[in-house]
């Protein structure tokens, strides 16, 4: 589901229903590859806690980041 930018995957949250404390709508998150989760329409996302958790794929849209933005995200994490 998530697209890769220099080996990293980024998604934007389009819904936080049921996860308001963990996710912010319109915020960009880093996604981690998880083939088993994808089989169940789930995506592993590093959320507001800084930990990665599984969420329904339909809550996110994969995005491509410009190279400079990708560098900034990697530097910040």
C-alpha positions, 0 to 999 in steps of 0.5 A: 500500500505505502509507496517508498521514498529512498527505502522509506514509506510514508502515508498521510492519515485521512481518518482517525476514527477510533484512534484519536489519541494515536493519530492526527488527520492530515499528518504524515506518518512513516509506515513500516513494511509488514507483509502479514499485516497487508494480507489483512488490510492492515498497515504498520505505522509509527504513530504519535507515541513513537511506536509502530502499531497496526491500523486499517489501511483505509485510514491512510493514503500512500504518498511520495515525498520530495527528496528534501522532505524525505531527508528531513523526515529521516533526520528527525526520526 
